[in-house]
């Protein structure tokens, strides 16, 4: 496996934090149907609080970020705040008059998590939220490009997930087989900074060739662990203590992230 082009080594992992939390109480409310509708927004309020706290912890572990008003922020999620679609689906299937609770829409946008955290923590740079199976990989790649190009000195990269039953059913990262237990809610944040600081470097490699199992890292470090991108990628990058290569398997993409 070789890389045709590298986006440079200009980013470093300066700080990281992650949290998992139990969704049982939220899932129990969903199982109540109409009786649980009033409590549906509690899931997103809980997630938002934990997400903001995780980002704050990552910043603290990085020793703070210089120029918070210029610090950029990009987040990734698979399903976002999918409980809104779930409640709408249930309500519209009910007999009688159709109605939708306006309060639900306060929590609808997947970008609401980033907006709330940025306001609370004073992060004033450009921000974005990416959605979908390859969102975490693309969020990290975006952050590295911003730093490498000199457009940002610091970028916070984060991810969150708190699947509802509706979203979890088709999701391979959903409930386990043991008694249909709910998946864990999670939030992860990385603080990436320009090269020269402490922490491992993070490089993006484009157009990686090869159809094998990735025994040779794109950076030429034979024997480096190679993983395939998927849900939980940021947690993998946050916990990694050894050199690591993560290859995107999104349709039509053969890109890689190298941490080392």
Buried (B, 14 or more C-beta within 10 A) or exposed (E): BEBEEBBBBBBBBBBBBBBBBEBEEBBEBBEEEEEBBEBBBBBBEBBBBBBBBBBBBBBEBBEEBEEBEBBBBBBBBBBBBBBBBBBBEBBEEEEEEEEEBEEBEEBBBBBBBBBBBBEBBEBBBBBBBBBEBBBBBBBBBBBBBBBBEEEBBBBBBBBBBBBBBBBBEEBEBBBEEEEEEBBBBBBBBBBBBBEEBEBBBBBBBBEBEBEEEBEBBBBEEEEBBBBEBBBBBBBBBBEBEEBBBBBBBBEEBBBBBBBB
